[in-house]
Amino acid sequence: MNPHFILEHEIRYSVLRLISVDNTNLLSRACVLALTEIISQLSRQACRTRSLVLAGNEKFFSAGADLQEINALTGTEAYEFARMGQTLMTAIENFPAPVYAAIEGHCMGGALDLALACRSRIASPNAVFGHRGAALGLMTGWGGTQCLPRLIGKAHALQMFVAAEKLTAEQALQIGLINTIADDPVAEAVRRIEHGSK
């Protein structure tokens, strides 16, 4: 069993569920590498029509990067970590079948970058979104600064990045950050896969 995720296969889709001992699903270096490896493996498999659903738990899709780990990085290591994250996002964006982010609870920082790399984002009513790096003296190196303005517009993106504001699921839906709200995001993603909708 991998310490960073649980993978479940069905005929038309796979569910990759983030896990961690503390249930916050931090995107540590080890986690990012593990996710990149498994997504690359799935991408190379013969059955390329199988969609992928990324999920977490009821309270945390993911709290983002491990800040304690980041604070201990040297400049060179920080650059390498940024490249690692970019490689993961590229693997998701280039996945040969649709990738859905099924988001419950907190989706923060690097986790929002992860969700932005997916084709569709489905959130539960209790989902919370934020990119609070600026409040911590950090800025994402995983592509969020480019993806977010393209998706929700420059004004809303700056509000999230610079003011480090958190958004509820309803607010995220209003500005186009997510595609829909569902009580069970994984079930809704599966429904869309089965019916061939986005």
Secondary structure per residue as TSV (DSSP state, phi and psi in degrees):
chain	resnum	aa	ss	phi	psi
A	1	M	-	360.0	130.5
A	2	N	-	-76.3	136.5
A	3	P	S	-73.6	-7.3
A	4	H	S	-108.9	-17.5
A	5	F	E	-160.5	160.9
A	6	I	E	-117.6	133.2
A	7	L	E	-116.3	125.5
A	8	E	E	-120.4	129.7
A	9	H	E	-106.6	135.0
A	10	E	-	-123.6	179.0
A	11	I	S	-63.3	-45.6
A	12	R	S	-104.8	-4.4
A	13	Y	E	-158.3	164.4
A	14	S	E	-126.2	145.6
A	15	V	E	-112.2	121.0
A	16	L	E	-108.3	109.3
A	17	R	E	-107.3	120.7
A	18	L	E	-67.5	139.7
A	19	I	-	-138.9	159.0
A	20	S	-	-162.1	163.2
A	21	V	T	-61.1	-39.8
A	22	D	T	-93.2	2.4
A	23	N	S	69.2	9.3
A	24	T	S	-91.9	-11.2
A	25	N	-	55.3	46.1
A	26	L	-	-60.8	142.9
A	27	L	B	-91.8	74.7
A	28	S	-	-72.0	172.0
A	29	R	H	-59.4	-43.0
A	30	A	H	-63.0	-39.8
A	31	C	H	-66.7	-43.9
A	32	V	H	-61.4	-42.6
A	33	L	H	-63.8	-43.0
A	34	A	H	-64.0	-42.0
A	35	L	H	-65.6	-42.9
A	36	T	H	-60.7	-42.5
A	37	E	H	-64.8	-46.8
A	38	I	H	-70.3	-37.6
A	39	I	H	-68.3	-36.6
A	40	S	H	-65.7	-39.7
A	41	Q	H	-62.1	-47.0
A	42	L	H	-62.1	-36.6
A	43	S	H	-65.4	-31.1
A	44	R	H	-86.3	-9.9
A	45	Q	S	-66.7	156.4
A	46	A	S	-61.9	-38.4
A	47	C	-	-82.0	90.5
A	48	R	T	-91.4	5.3
A	49	T	T	-95.2	-0.1
A	50	R	-	-82.0	115.9
A	51	S	E	-72.4	166.0
A	52	L	E	-125.9	133.6
A	53	V	E	-115.2	122.8
A	54	L	E	-98.9	130.5
A	55	A	E	-144.5	170.1
A	56	G	-	-128.7	-128.9
A	57	N	-	-121.8	-173.2
A	58	E	S	-65.6	-28.4
A	59	K	S	-103.1	-25.3
A	60	F	E	-141.2	114.8
A	61	F	E	-64.1	-54.8
A	62	S	E	-172.4	143.1
A	63	A	-	-83.2	1.8
A	64	G	-	95.3	-160.5
A	65	A	B	-66.2	155.2
A	66	D	-	-79.6	105.6
A	67	L	H	-65.2	-34.7
A	68	Q	H	-63.7	-40.1
A	69	E	H	-65.6	-42.9
A	70	I	H	-62.1	-43.2
A	71	N	H	-62.2	-23.7
A	72	A	T	-90.6	-4.3
A	73	L	-	-78.0	143.8
A	74	T	-	-78.2	172.1
A	75	G	H	-58.2	-44.2
A	76	T	H	-64.6	-42.5
A	77	E	H	-65.8	-37.4
A	78	A	H	-64.4	-40.0
A	79	Y	H	-63.1	-43.7
A	80	E	H	-63.2	-37.7
A	81	F	H	-66.3	-39.0
A	82	A	H	-62.4	-42.1
A	83	R	H	-65.6	-37.9
A	84	M	H	-60.4	-45.8
A	85	G	H	-63.4	-40.8
A	86	Q	H	-63.6	-37.3
A	87	T	H	-64.0	-40.4
A	88	L	H	-63.8	-46.7
A	89	M	H	-61.9	-38.8
A	90	T	H	-65.2	-39.2
A	91	A	H	-61.6	-38.2
A	92	I	H	-70.6	-46.0
A	93	E	H	-62.3	-33.9
A	94	N	T	-95.3	8.2
A	95	F	-	-59.5	137.5
A	96	P	S	-72.1	-6.6
A	97	A	S	-132.0	163.4
A	98	P	-	-58.3	139.5
A	99	V	E	-115.0	128.6
A	100	Y	E	-113.2	135.9
A	101	A	E	-97.0	117.4
A	102	A	E	-104.0	102.9
A	103	I	E	-108.4	121.7
A	104	E	-	-123.2	145.8
A	105	G	S	68.5	-147.2
A	106	H	E	-78.8	134.4
A	107	C	E	-131.3	94.4
A	108	M	E	-121.8	146.9
A	109	G	T	54.6	-120.8
A	110	G	H	-59.8	-26.6
A	111	A	H	-67.8	-33.4
A	112	L	H	-68.1	-38.3
A	113	D	H	-58.8	-41.8
A	114	L	H	-60.1	-46.0
A	115	A	H	-65.8	-37.1
A	116	L	H	-65.8	-27.1
A	117	A	T	-73.3	-15.8
A	118	C	S	-80.7	157.5
A	119	R	S	-69.2	-36.5
A	120	S	E	-140.5	145.1
A	121	R	E	-122.8	119.3
A	122	I	E	-116.6	125.8
A	123	A	E	-120.8	149.8
A	124	S	-	-81.7	163.6
A	125	P	T	-60.4	-22.9
A	126	N	T	-93.2	7.1
A	127	A	-	-67.8	145.3
A	128	V	E	-132.5	131.3
A	129	F	E	-118.1	142.4
A	130	G	E	-167.5	153.8
A	131	H	-	-131.1	83.0
A	132	R	T	-94.0	20.2
A	133	G	T	-58.2	-40.4
A	134	A	G	-60.8	-35.7
A	135	A	G	-68.7	-19.3
A	136	L	G	-107.6	5.3
A	137	G	T	78.1	24.1
A	138	L	-	-125.7	159.7
A	139	M	-	-139.5	138.7
A	140	T	-	-60.9	142.5
A	141	G	-	-115.5	16.9
A	142	W	S	-106.7	12.3
A	143	G	S	103.2	-4.8
A	144	G	H	-63.5	-31.2
A	145	T	H	-67.5	-20.9
A	146	Q	H	-95.5	-41.5
A	147	C	H	-69.7	-42.6
A	148	L	H	-63.8	-47.8
A	149	P	H	-61.3	-35.2
A	150	R	H	-65.7	-32.1
A	151	L	H	-84.5	-44.9
A	152	I	H	-117.0	0.6
A	153	G	-	94.0	154.0
A	154	K	H	-63.3	-41.6
A	155	A	H	-62.9	-48.6
A	156	H	H	-66.2	-37.6
A	157	A	H	-64.8	-44.2
A	158	L	H	-62.0	-38.4
A	159	Q	H	-60.3	-41.6
A	160	M	H	-71.5	-42.5
A	161	F	H	-74.1	-52.1
A	162	V	H	-79.9	-46.3
A	163	A	S	-81.2	-11.5
A	164	A	-	54.8	39.8
A	165	E	-	-79.9	147.1
A	166	K	-	-92.6	146.2
A	167	L	E	-119.0	140.8
A	168	T	E	-78.6	171.1
A	169	A	H	-60.6	-41.8
A	170	E	H	-62.5	-43.9
A	171	Q	H	-64.2	-40.3
A	172	A	H	-63.5	-38.0
A	173	L	H	-67.0	-40.7
A	174	Q	H	-62.4	-34.7
A	175	I	T	-96.8	1.0
A	176	G	T	87.2	13.8
A	177	L	S	-70.2	-35.3
A	178	I	S	-119.9	161.7
A	179	N	S	-88.4	-33.4
A	180	T	E	-163.9	166.7
A	181	I	E	-115.2	134.9
A	182	A	-	-145.3	143.7
A	183	D	S	-59.7	-35.5
A	184	D	S	-125.2	93.1
A	185	P	H	-60.8	-36.1
A	186	V	H	-65.2	-46.0
A	187	A	H	-61.6	-37.6
A	188	E	H	-68.2	-39.7
A	189	A	H	-61.9	-43.0
A	190	V	H	-63.1	-41.9
A	191	R	H	-59.1	-42.6
A	192	R	H	-67.5	-37.4
A	193	I	H	-64.3	-45.7
A	194	E	H	-64.5	-31.2
A	195	H	H	-98.7	1.5
A	196	G	T	70.8	24.5
A	197	S	-	-103.2	164.4
A	198	K	-	-81.8	360.0
